[in-house]
Amino acid sequence: MGTLMIQGTTSDAGKSTLVTALCRWLRHRGVQVAPFKPQNMALNAAVTVNGGEIGRAQAVQAQAAHLQPHTDMNPVLLKPNSDVGAQVIIHGHPIGCMDAVAYHAYKPTALKAVLDSHQRLVHQYNVVLVEGAGSPAEINLRAGDIANMGFAEAVNCPVILIADIDKGGVFAHLVGTLALLSESEQARIKGFVINRFRGDIALLQPGLDWLEAHTGKPVLGVLPYLQDLHLEAEDAVNANQGAKTANALRVVVPVLPRISNHTDFDPLRLHPQVDLQFIGPGQPIPTADLIILPGSKSVAADLAFLRQYGWEQAISRHLRYGGKLLGVCGGLQMLGQRVDDPLGLEGPAGSTPALGLLDFSTRLQADKRLTRVSGHLQLDHAAVSGYEIHAGRSIGPALERPLLHLDGGAPDGVLSADGQIAGTYLHGLFESPDASQALLSWAGLAQAQRLDYAALRERDIERLAHSVEDHLDTALLLQLCGVSACMN
């Protein structure tokens, strides 16, 4: 049984991507492998098979390992709800909100949760592949670290350091990171991987030779830049789109400060008939067929932000001209009359006027609903599945016209009497091909194509696994994982 950790020189260096690739590559070789991230800070979450929430990236890595996501794969999840604080989630469930100082004091307790989860995984699987967070060389975060070298030292595991050459300065990133580590941490790094290389590898070879000679550590390989690769982002919004057909449906998503689960809209971003635009602060909302209000970790604060930039008036104008409006989770709550937060779960306790478009209100409660569900839309009776992550309970006459019915008959969401406004608590609804097709038709797309998002994700996981096999030192990788090269 082995544990191998992937750390990066920067955020977005390729840690999540490499862990995903290695999970599928090891499964091809018959190795039972599980992903693990000790501490994650992200607002993109997934619901696990045991009824908790973890970072979305770990759920994708679980798919790569042919596993159902479990809370042990990400025992500590931090969900920022302000610039200085976050909701702290341990083993899938919130324990409260803390600022940075309070969380630093809590870290010894968090480390115990991390080590407990790791122990359970190592007793179930041949290999545990660990993803670090950010960079191990953040000097201000070294004390009490549980996300990078602090964890690696605690469990005595080897580390691979990955850097993204597409950012520039790749050798400085690798050598500089190594230089800022302690001697024991430097010894723990067993090799380097360079990610997202484009061009002739022969032109890079002198640099690789120098790096190995200078550090005394091997380069395990250089992963190529894979065109049109899609993996769900851990946190940052990915606005890249492929080619679009003429007369594509124009969809706009305002990027709120505490936007959560914006990966809900990846199927739209990849759809050839949808022109999806994420609109940031200071940008006017352009003419659109559909505006989607996304999930939010702090609905009251995001409503204030939306109003500050004049987006409320833009939404009203959009509706006057016949455009469609969809709210997802926190976006659904924004459609009603008000959002009550008597316990101060998402900010100062109190009540906030919502957009007042539909006759219902929401009250935030301490118990969070975390569940995976399936059902049917009222639109074309299309099958839908997804997951719910919310503390709000919405009530009011408008909800007597639900957008969908869950299996078992429970209603969810709302569809306005005129059919122009819809909302749901369900995340991931666009991943269901039939539901996505029905919603795009509702939004005005004639002859909407059926997009199999799950097949696209599976295709790209396979591409990553083949890239590992073709471009990395697989014998050394197996050695570092502690498994036999003859496993098949």
PLY file of the C-alpha trace (Angstrom):
ply
format ascii 1.0
element vertex 488
property float x
property float y
property float z
element edge 487
property int vertex1
property int vertex2
end_header
0.00 0.00 0.00
1.50 3.31 -1.07
0.82 7.02 -0.89
2.16 9.43 -3.51
1.60 13.18 -3.32
1.44 15.65 -6.20
2.38 19.21 -5.29
2.54 22.21 -7.60
4.75 25.25 -7.93
1.65 27.45 -8.25
-2.11 27.26 -8.23
-3.37 25.77 -11.51
-0.01 24.11 -12.18
-1.75 20.83 -13.04
-2.06 19.03 -9.70
-5.73 18.10 -10.17
-5.10 17.12 -13.77
-2.15 14.87 -12.95
-3.95 13.14 -10.08
-6.92 12.53 -12.37
-4.63 11.14 -15.07
-2.75 8.89 -12.66
-5.98 7.55 -11.16
-7.20 6.34 -14.55
-3.72 5.17 -15.65
-3.34 3.03 -12.51
-6.85 1.60 -12.94
-5.86 0.52 -16.45
-3.05 -1.43 -14.80
-5.39 -3.12 -12.36
-4.37 -1.03 -9.34
-7.04 -0.12 -6.80
-6.45 3.61 -6.31
-8.21 6.43 -4.49
-7.77 10.22 -4.78
-7.21 12.34 -1.69
-6.91 16.05 -0.99
-6.24 16.87 2.68
-7.51 20.44 2.52
-9.32 22.16 -0.31
-10.47 25.77 -0.61
-13.15 25.94 -3.27
-16.75 26.90 -3.89
-17.24 24.11 -6.43
-18.47 21.12 -4.48
-20.03 17.72 -5.07
-22.25 15.53 -2.90
-20.80 12.16 -1.94
-22.27 8.72 -1.72
-22.24 8.99 2.10
-24.14 12.28 2.15
-21.43 14.89 2.56
-19.72 17.44 0.33
-16.21 17.52 -1.10
-14.35 19.55 -3.69
-15.61 19.01 -7.23
-12.12 18.07 -8.45
-12.01 15.09 -6.09
-15.36 13.87 -7.41
-13.92 13.89 -10.94
-10.80 12.07 -9.69
-13.06 9.47 -8.09
-14.70 8.94 -11.48
-11.24 8.47 -12.98
-10.57 5.79 -10.36
-13.97 4.15 -11.05
-15.16 5.01 -7.54
-18.10 6.80 -6.01
-16.96 10.06 -4.34
-16.59 9.79 -0.55
-15.96 12.40 2.13
-12.67 10.70 3.06
-11.31 11.86 -0.31
-11.42 15.50 0.87
-11.76 15.61 4.66
-11.31 19.39 4.99
-13.15 21.74 2.64
-13.04 25.51 3.11
-15.79 27.48 1.36
-15.02 31.22 1.45
-18.02 33.38 2.39
-16.09 36.67 2.70
-12.63 38.03 1.97
-11.43 37.00 5.45
-13.59 34.02 6.43
-14.86 30.66 5.27
-17.27 27.92 6.18
-15.25 24.98 7.48
-16.46 21.56 6.40
-15.02 18.48 8.12
-15.74 15.01 6.76
-18.43 16.45 4.51
-20.39 18.53 7.02
-20.08 22.18 8.15
-18.86 22.83 11.67
-19.06 26.63 11.48
-17.42 29.71 9.98
-13.93 30.86 10.90
-11.59 33.67 9.99
-7.96 32.92 9.17
-6.73 33.35 12.75
-9.40 31.04 14.19
-8.78 28.41 11.53
-5.03 28.49 12.17
-5.75 27.63 15.81
-8.10 24.87 14.66
-5.55 23.24 12.34
-4.35 20.56 14.83
-7.94 19.30 15.04
-8.27 19.48 11.27
-5.05 17.50 10.89
-6.51 14.67 12.95
-9.51 14.54 10.61
-7.11 14.47 7.64
-4.99 11.65 9.07
-8.06 9.61 10.04
-9.41 9.80 6.49
-6.02 8.95 5.01
-5.71 5.89 7.23
-9.12 4.62 6.18
-8.19 4.99 2.51
-4.79 3.27 2.79
-6.50 0.27 4.37
-8.93 -0.01 1.45
-6.79 0.72 -1.63
-3.42 -0.21 -3.09
-2.50 3.42 -3.73
-3.67 6.77 -2.41
-2.89 9.67 -4.76
-2.72 12.92 -2.85
-3.23 16.39 -4.32
-1.60 19.34 -2.60
-3.04 22.85 -2.48
-1.52 25.94 -4.06
2.25 25.84 -3.51
4.29 24.24 -0.71
6.59 27.29 -0.73
4.11 29.82 0.67
6.25 31.00 3.58
3.35 32.65 5.44
1.36 29.38 5.44
4.12 26.96 6.46
3.37 26.91 10.20
0.82 24.22 10.96
0.49 23.27 7.29
-1.81 20.33 6.63
-2.26 20.77 2.86
1.25 20.25 1.44
4.53 19.32 3.08
3.01 19.28 6.54
0.86 16.36 5.43
3.66 14.68 3.46
5.93 14.82 6.50
3.18 13.49 8.78
2.59 10.38 6.66
6.13 10.09 5.28
5.19 9.95 1.60
7.16 10.84 -1.55
6.25 13.94 -3.56
6.26 14.83 -7.25
6.45 18.55 -8.07
4.59 19.74 -11.16
4.91 23.09 -12.96
3.01 24.65 -15.87
5.35 25.71 -18.67
2.50 27.59 -20.34
2.74 30.21 -17.57
6.42 30.89 -18.38
9.43 30.67 -16.07
9.04 26.96 -15.49
12.65 26.34 -14.39
12.52 29.28 -11.97
9.27 27.91 -10.57
10.74 24.47 -9.95
14.15 25.51 -8.64
12.72 28.39 -6.60
10.10 26.18 -4.97
12.71 23.57 -4.12
15.03 26.21 -2.61
12.33 27.47 -0.24
11.74 24.06 1.31
13.53 22.60 4.32
16.17 19.90 3.80
13.80 17.09 4.77
11.12 18.46 2.43
13.60 18.79 -0.42
14.59 15.17 0.05
10.93 14.18 -0.11
10.60 15.50 -3.68
11.47 12.57 -5.92
11.13 14.22 -9.31
9.55 16.85 -11.51
6.79 16.88 -14.11
6.43 19.73 -16.60
2.88 20.32 -17.78
1.26 21.79 -20.92
4.26 21.88 -23.24
3.78 22.91 -26.87
6.43 22.49 -29.55
9.50 20.40 -30.23
10.71 18.61 -27.11
14.28 18.75 -28.46
14.30 22.50 -27.85
13.43 21.90 -24.19
15.94 19.10 -23.62
18.92 21.33 -22.64
16.80 22.85 -19.90
15.74 19.43 -18.65
19.34 18.26 -18.56
20.35 21.37 -16.61
17.47 20.94 -14.16
18.45 17.35 -13.38
22.13 18.25 -13.00
21.40 21.31 -10.84
18.94 19.63 -8.48
20.04 16.00 -8.60
16.42 15.01 -9.17
14.91 13.37 -12.25
12.39 14.84 -14.63
9.70 12.18 -14.83
8.48 13.62 -18.11
6.87 16.46 -20.01
3.11 16.36 -20.55
1.95 17.97 -23.80
-0.64 20.69 -24.11
-3.86 18.84 -24.96
-6.14 20.87 -27.20
-9.80 21.10 -26.14
-9.14 19.25 -22.89
-11.95 19.69 -20.42
-11.75 18.97 -16.71
-14.03 20.76 -14.27
-12.23 23.67 -12.64
-11.46 23.42 -8.95
-12.39 27.05 -8.37
-11.47 29.54 -11.12
-14.10 30.28 -13.77
-13.21 28.78 -17.14
-14.60 30.95 -19.92
-13.00 29.10 -22.86
-15.40 27.99 -25.58
-15.14 25.97 -28.73
-16.56 26.77 -32.14
-20.21 27.81 -32.18
-22.89 27.40 -34.80
-24.58 30.36 -36.45
-27.47 31.78 -34.43
-26.23 30.17 -31.23
-28.33 30.70 -28.10
-26.91 33.64 -26.14
-26.56 32.75 -22.44
-25.18 35.12 -19.79
-24.03 34.20 -16.27
-23.08 37.06 -13.91
-19.91 36.17 -11.97
-20.81 37.07 -8.40
-18.07 37.40 -5.75
-19.18 34.18 -3.99
-20.34 32.28 -7.06
-20.49 28.57 -6.28
-20.64 25.53 -8.51
-20.15 27.48 -11.71
-19.17 24.11 -13.18
-22.95 23.65 -13.52
-22.58 25.59 -16.76
-19.68 23.68 -18.31
-22.09 21.62 -20.46
-23.40 24.91 -21.89
-19.88 26.26 -22.45
-19.07 23.12 -24.45
-22.37 22.99 -26.36
-21.88 23.95 -30.05
-25.23 25.76 -30.16
-24.69 27.88 -27.02
-22.67 31.09 -26.75
-22.04 31.29 -22.99
-20.65 34.50 -21.52
-19.51 34.98 -17.92
-19.96 38.67 -17.06
-17.68 40.18 -14.44
-17.76 43.36 -12.32
-18.08 46.56 -14.31
-19.28 44.75 -17.43
-22.80 45.48 -18.66
-25.07 42.52 -19.21
-25.32 42.16 -23.00
-28.39 41.24 -24.98
-29.16 37.60 -24.26
-31.76 34.91 -24.75
-31.19 33.48 -21.27
-29.68 34.91 -18.07
-28.72 32.41 -15.39
-28.29 33.49 -11.78
-25.76 30.98 -10.38
-25.29 29.45 -6.95
-23.89 31.67 -4.21
-22.17 31.06 -0.88
-23.41 34.45 0.40
-26.73 35.31 -1.23
-27.31 38.59 0.62
-23.83 39.91 -0.19
-24.10 38.82 -3.81
-27.51 40.50 -4.14
-25.93 43.73 -2.93
-23.12 43.28 -5.45
-25.60 42.60 -8.24
-27.42 45.82 -7.42
-24.22 47.82 -7.06
-23.33 47.14 -10.69
-26.80 47.82 -12.08
-27.47 44.19 -12.95
-30.91 44.20 -11.28
-32.10 46.83 -13.78
-30.50 44.87 -16.61
-32.41 41.74 -15.54
-35.68 43.70 -15.46
-35.00 45.05 -18.95
-34.13 41.55 -20.16
-37.49 40.25 -18.90
-39.43 43.17 -20.45
-37.99 42.24 -23.84
-39.06 38.61 -23.45
-35.79 36.99 -22.33
-35.76 33.92 -20.11
-34.32 33.86 -16.57
-33.12 30.80 -14.64
-31.93 30.72 -11.03
-29.89 27.83 -9.65
-29.68 27.25 -5.87
-28.67 30.67 -4.50
-29.86 32.09 -7.82
-33.28 30.54 -7.15
-33.39 32.25 -3.74
-32.66 35.60 -5.43
-35.84 35.30 -7.52
-38.13 35.51 -4.48
-39.26 38.28 -2.15
-36.57 38.07 0.54
-33.83 35.93 2.07
-33.90 35.63 5.87
-30.71 34.70 7.70
-31.65 34.87 11.41
-28.59 32.88 12.53
-26.07 34.86 10.49
-24.99 31.76 8.58
-23.81 33.68 5.50
-23.08 37.09 7.00
-24.68 39.49 9.48
-27.99 38.17 10.82
-31.03 39.77 9.25
-33.31 39.85 6.23
-32.41 40.93 2.70
-34.87 41.97 -0.03
-34.50 39.66 -3.03
-35.42 40.55 -6.62
-39.14 40.20 -5.92
-39.89 38.49 -9.21
-41.85 35.55 -7.76
-44.02 35.08 -4.67
-41.89 33.04 -2.29
-39.27 33.66 0.37
-36.26 31.76 1.73
-35.09 31.20 5.28
-31.55 29.94 5.94
-31.29 27.15 8.50
-28.34 25.55 10.28
-28.92 22.10 8.79
-27.63 21.91 5.23
-29.39 19.71 2.68
-26.80 17.45 1.03
-28.27 14.85 -1.27
-28.05 13.36 -4.74
-31.39 13.25 -6.50
-33.10 12.42 -9.77
-36.48 13.15 -11.26
-38.25 14.75 -14.23
-38.64 18.31 -15.48
-42.09 19.69 -16.11
-40.63 20.67 -19.51
-41.14 17.72 -21.87
-41.03 15.40 -18.82
-37.26 15.21 -19.39
-35.21 13.04 -17.03
-32.83 14.94 -14.77
-30.34 14.06 -12.05
-28.00 16.11 -9.89
-27.34 17.10 -6.31
-28.45 19.63 -3.71
-26.14 21.66 -1.45
-28.03 24.40 0.39
-29.07 25.63 3.82
-32.11 27.55 2.58
-35.75 26.46 2.79
-38.06 28.26 0.36
-41.83 28.58 0.82
-44.57 30.51 -0.95
-47.42 30.27 -3.48
-45.14 30.48 -6.53
-43.56 27.15 -5.58
-46.89 25.43 -6.22
-45.71 25.48 -9.87
-42.46 23.51 -9.55
-39.88 23.20 -12.31
-39.42 19.51 -11.63
-40.56 16.58 -9.52
-38.03 14.39 -7.80
-38.37 10.61 -7.74
-40.85 9.93 -4.98
-42.97 12.93 -5.95
-41.37 15.80 -4.04
-41.49 19.09 -5.98
-38.43 21.25 -6.58
-38.00 24.78 -7.82
-40.40 27.04 -9.63
-41.73 27.83 -13.11
-43.56 31.14 -13.44
-47.13 31.16 -14.71
-46.03 32.78 -17.97
-43.13 30.32 -18.38
-40.53 33.11 -18.52
-38.77 32.55 -15.17
-37.58 29.26 -13.70
-35.51 28.19 -10.72
-34.23 25.06 -9.04
-32.08 23.92 -6.13
-30.61 21.21 -8.34
-26.93 21.48 -9.29
-25.74 19.61 -12.36
-29.05 19.70 -14.24
-27.32 20.53 -17.57
-25.28 17.33 -17.30
-28.45 15.33 -17.96
-28.74 15.27 -21.78
-32.55 15.22 -21.90
-32.94 17.94 -19.28
-30.32 20.13 -20.94
-32.04 19.74 -24.30
-35.43 20.61 -22.79
-34.09 23.68 -20.96
-32.34 24.98 -24.08
-35.55 24.54 -26.06
-37.44 26.44 -23.31
-34.85 29.22 -23.56
-35.52 29.59 -27.28
-33.06 27.30 -29.07
-34.75 25.72 -32.05
-33.78 22.07 -32.62
-31.47 21.90 -29.62
-28.86 19.18 -29.97
-28.42 16.52 -27.31
-24.98 16.82 -25.64
-23.63 13.84 -23.66
-21.49 15.72 -21.15
-20.56 12.60 -19.17
-19.14 11.01 -22.33
-17.05 14.13 -23.03
-15.62 14.05 -19.52
-14.87 10.35 -19.79
-13.17 10.87 -23.15
-10.82 13.48 -21.70
-9.97 11.38 -18.64
-8.89 8.67 -21.06
-6.79 11.18 -23.02
-5.00 12.12 -19.82
-4.29 8.50 -18.92
-2.80 7.86 -22.35
-0.68 11.00 -21.98
0.82 9.58 -18.77
1.59 6.29 -20.49
3.19 8.01 -23.48
5.16 10.82 -21.83
6.08 9.98 -18.22
8.54 7.53 -16.66
5.97 4.89 -15.79
8.47 2.54 -14.13
9.50 5.25 -11.69
5.88 6.23 -11.12
4.98 2.68 -10.17
7.98 2.52 -7.85
6.93 5.74 -6.14
3.39 4.39 -5.78
4.76 1.26 -4.13
3.23 -1.18 -6.59
4.74 -3.81 -8.84
5.42 -2.97 -12.49
3.90 -6.31 -13.45
0.39 -5.39 -12.24
-2.05 -5.46 -15.14
0 1
1 2
2 3
3 4
4 5
5 6
6 7
7 8
8 9
9 10
10 11
11 12
12 13
13 14
14 15
15 16
16 17
17 18
18 19
19 20
20 21
21 22
22 23
23 24
24 25
25 26
26 27
27 28
28 29
29 30
30 31
31 32
32 33
33 34
34 35
35 36
36 37
37 38
38 39
39 40
40 41
41 42
42 43
43 44
44 45
45 46
46 47
47 48
48 49
49 50
50 51
51 52
52 53
53 54
54 55
55 56
56 57
57 58
58 59
59 60
60 61
61 62
62 63
63 64
64 65
65 66
66 67
67 68
68 69
69 70
70 71
71 72
72 73
73 74
74 75
75 76
76 77
77 78
78 79
79 80
80 81
81 82
82 83
83 84
84 85
85 86
86 87
87 88
88 89
89 90
90 91
91 92
92 93
93 94
94 95
95 96
96 97
97 98
98 99
99 100
100 101
101 102
102 103
103 104
104 105
105 106
106 107
107 108
108 109
109 110
110 111
111 112
112 113
113 114
114 115
115 116
116 117
117 118
118 119
119 120
120 121
121 122
122 123
123 124
124 125
125 126
126 127
127 128
128 129
129 130
130 131
131 132
132 133
133 134
134 135
135 136
136 137
137 138
138 139
139 140
140 141
141 142
142 143
143 144
144 145
145 146
146 147
147 148
148 149
149 150
150 151
151 152
152 153
153 154
154 155
155 156
156 157
157 158
158 159
159 160
160 161
161 162
162 163
163 164
164 165
165 166
166 167
167 168
168 169
169 170
170 171
171 172
172 173
173 174
174 175
175 176
176 177
177 178
178 179
179 180
180 181
181 182
182 183
183 184
184 185
185 186
186 187
187 188
188 189
189 190
190 191
191 192
192 193
193 194
194 195
195 196
196 197
197 198
198 199
199 200
200 201
201 202
202 203
203 204
204 205
205 206
206 207
207 208
208 209
209 210
210 211
211 212
212 213
213 214
214 215
215 216
216 217
217 218
218 219
219 220
220 221
221 222
222 223
223 224
224 225
225 226
226 227
227 228
228 229
229 230
230 231
231 232
232 233
233 234
234 235
235 236
236 237
237 238
238 239
239 240
240 241
241 242
242 243
243 244
244 245
245 246
246 247
247 248
248 249
249 250
250 251
251 252
252 253
253 254
254 255
255 256
256 257
257 258
258 259
259 260
260 261
261 262
262 263
263 264
264 265
265 266
266 267
267 268
268 269
269 270
270 271
271 272
272 273
273 274
274 275
275 276
276 277
277 278
278 279
279 280
280 281
281 282
282 283
283 284
284 285
285 286
286 287
287 288
288 289
289 290
290 291
291 292
292 293
293 294
294 295
295 296
296 297
297 298
298 299
299 300
300 301
301 302
302 303
303 304
304 305
305 306
306 307
307 308
308 309
309 310
310 311
311 312
312 313
313 314
314 315
315 316
316 317
317 318
318 319
319 320
320 321
321 322
322 323
323 324
324 325
325 326
326 327
327 328
328 329
329 330
330 331
331 332
332 333
333 334
334 335
335 336
336 337
337 338
338 339
339 340
340 341
341 342
342 343
343 344
344 345
345 346
346 347
347 348
348 349
349 350
350 351
351 352
352 353
353 354
354 355
355 356
356 357
357 358
358 359
359 360
360 361
361 362
362 363
363 364
364 365
365 366
366 367
367 368
368 369
369 370
370 371
371 372
372 373
373 374
374 375
375 376
376 377
377 378
378 379
379 380
380 381
381 382
382 383
383 384
384 385
385 386
386 387
387 388
388 389
389 390
390 391
391 392
392 393
393 394
394 395
395 396
396 397
397 398
398 399
399 400
400 401
401 402
402 403
403 404
404 405
405 406
406 407
407 408
408 409
409 410
410 411
411 412
412 413
413 414
414 415
415 416
416 417
417 418
418 419
419 420
420 421
421 422
422 423
423 424
424 425
425 426
426 427
427 428
428 429
429 430
430 431
431 432
432 433
433 434
434 435
435 436
436 437
437 438
438 439
439 440
440 441
441 442
442 443
443 444
444 445
445 446
446 447
447 448
448 449
449 450
450 451
451 452
452 453
453 454
454 455
455 456
456 457
457 458
458 459
459 460
460 461
461 462
462 463
463 464
464 465
465 466
466 467
467 468
468 469
469 470
470 471
471 472
472 473
473 474
474 475
475 476
476 477
477 478
478 479
479 480
480 481
481 482
482 483
483 484
484 485
485 486
486 487
